[in-house]
């Protein structure tokens, strides 16, 4: 039976742990003023990974919440992947210098593919996760505010050629809705790209959602709102750890 990695998400606005609905910055709920305490609770439950998203950075186009990253990296043993606003060589270097083990690259992979290629060459494809988030099968960027003309499967084919092997795909229509994930989408991605390390994100609401995603062959799952709203308890996740 394949394993599935459990990756809680901490999304940051103004240094606080928040969740949006479908990426809408106007529909924001603050869950904690202390992201480090949230991260420590995850670690205490046996979680090993963390998906840390700088929502301020995603919107502004440059990394903003480095302090939160640094605090969590130095205050826990969690393996952190960091995304949001990574646009320059200085941004990505700062993120690694502040304790991230991996980065999730979304917008720049569309707007400046040569830079993504350079980062894969410099840091290795094990440290670069492609953030391929979709609205109706088209890639969305800039904190999901802009939808591009790139079709998901064509886009993934292109990125595979330049060495991408880790992909995080969020079906934006599902994000924050607590109505279940896009099972068919992940099944199809895994079918076409069996050697990708596929991280499913968006809509995960129950333990059975994780079981279903496991059956698709997804390698990991990002869980956000369901944890914060107590739909999924940290104790319930122990069977996957």
N, C-alpha and C positions, 0 to 999 in steps of 0.2 A: 504494500500500500504506500503510495507516495506521501511524503510529509508535506506540510504546508507551513511556511513561516508566518508567524503572527507579528504584525508591525502596527502598533498604535500610532496615531497621528497627533501631533501637537501643532496647531496653527496659531501663529502669533500676529497680533495687531497691537501696536503700542506696548509691547512687552508682556501682553496678557494672552492667556490661552483662550481662544475663541473658536466658534464654528460659524460658517456661513451656510446658506442654502443655495445650491447650484451656482456657487461662486459669486453670489450677489453681495457686494460689500455693504449694501443698505439693510440686509437681513442678517444681523450679527447678534450672536449671543455669547456673552462672556461667561466662561466656566471657572476660571481661576485667575487670580492676580499673581500666582506663583508657579510658573511653568516648571521650575526645578522640583518643587514638591510633587507635582503631577508625574514627572518623569521618575522620581524616586518610588512612587507608588507602583508604577509599571514594573520597575526593576524588582521591587519587593515581592511582586507576584510571580517572578520567574521569567519575565519578558526580557529578551536579549536585544531587540531591535527597536529603533524609533525613527519615524518619518517626521522631520521637523520642517515646517513650511513658514517662510517669512512672507506673509501676505502683504505687509507694507512694502517689502522689497519687490514682490511680483508686480505690484501696481506702479511703483516709482521707477522701476527699471534699473535698480541697483540694490545691493544687499544692505539691509538696515539693522536687522536684529541679531548682530554678531554676539552681542553680550549674552543673550539668552542661550545661544549655541555654546558659547564658552562656559557658561555656568553649568549647563547640563553635562557637557563633555567632561568637565573637571569634577563634577559632583556625583557622577554615576559611571558605571562601566558599560552603559548602553552603546551599541553600535549605531551611530547616528548617520542617516542620510539626510542631507539638507537641500532644500530647493526654495526658489523664489528670488528673482532679481539678479541671478548670476549672469552677467553680461560681458565681463572683461577678464583678462588674465589676472588682474589684481583682485577681482571679486573671488574667483575660484581659489586662488592661492590663500586669500584671507580665510575663506571657509575651511579649507584643509588645516591651515595654521591654528584655527580656533577649535579644532577637535573633531570635525566631521570625518567619517571614514569613507563616505560616498557622497556624491552630489547628484541631484536630479535636475537634468537640463531640459527645459521645455522650449521657451520662446526662441532662444539663440540658435537652437538646432534647425529652426525654420528660417530665421532672418539672416543668420550668418553661418551656414553649414561648414565653411572652411575652418571656422574657429572650433566647432565641435570636433572636426577631424584632428585638429592640432592638439586638443585636450585629450582625445583618446590616445594619440601617439605619446603625449607627455606623461599622462597619469596612469594609463592602462584601462582597458575596457571593463575591468572588474570594479573600478571606482566610479564609473560613469553610468548613471541610470537615465535612459531616455524617457522623459515625461511626454507621453503621447496621449493627450486628453482629447476626447471627441464630443462634438455636438453633431448628432445625425451623421456619423461616420466621417466627419471632417475635423481636422486638427484645429483645436482652439489654443490661443496663446495669450500672453500679457495678462496673467491672472484670470484667464478665460473670458476676457473682455472682447477679444477679437477672434472671429472664426476665419480660418484660411481656406484656400481652395484645395489643400492637400487632402486627398482621400487616405484614410488610415492604412489600408493594406499596401497601397503603392508606396506610401511614406515609409512604412516599416521595411519594405523590400529595399528601398534606397539606403536606409540607415544600417541594415544588416550588412550591406556591401562595404560600408566604411568601418565595420567592426563592432557595432552595437550588439550586445548580447543580453543586457538587462533592460526591461521595458516596464514602466508603470503606466497603466492605462486606466483613466477614470472616464466612465460614461457620465458626463456632466448632468444629463437629465435625471440621473439617479442620486446625485450627490446631495447628502443632507436631508433626503426625503424619507428615509427609514421605510422604504417600500421594497427592499430587496435589490440585489445586484443584477447586472446584465449578463446572466449566465451564458446565453447563446453567443454573445460577443467574445467572451473569453475562450469558450470552446473552439470557436472558429480561429481565433488568433493562434491558439496552441496547435491546432490542426495544420495551419499554414507554416507556422514557425516553431516546430517542436523543440528546437535547441535554445530558444529564448528562455531566460529566467523571467517569467511573467508575474508581475505584481498586479493583482486586481484591486480596484479601489472604487468606492462609490456605492452607496445603498445597502451596505452590509448591516443587517439589523438583528439577526438571530444567529445562534450557534448552528442551526441547520443551514443557513446561508453559507457558512464557512465549509460545512460538509459538502454542499453542492459544488462550491468552487473547487474544492479538493478533487472532486470527480472530473472536473473539466481539464485537470492537469495543471491548473494554476499553481505556481511555486510559492507564492506568498500573497497575503491579503493585508491591506491597510484598513484599519478600523478607527473611525473617529467618533461621530455623534452617538453611535449605539452604546459606546462605553460611557460617554459623558451623561447620557440619558438613562443609564442603568438598564438598557435593554439586553446588553451583554455584560455579565459580571466578570471581573478579573479571575475569580476562582473558576468560572466555567471554562476559561481559556486554557486551564492547566493541562487538560487532556491533549492539547496540541503542542505543548512545550516539551 
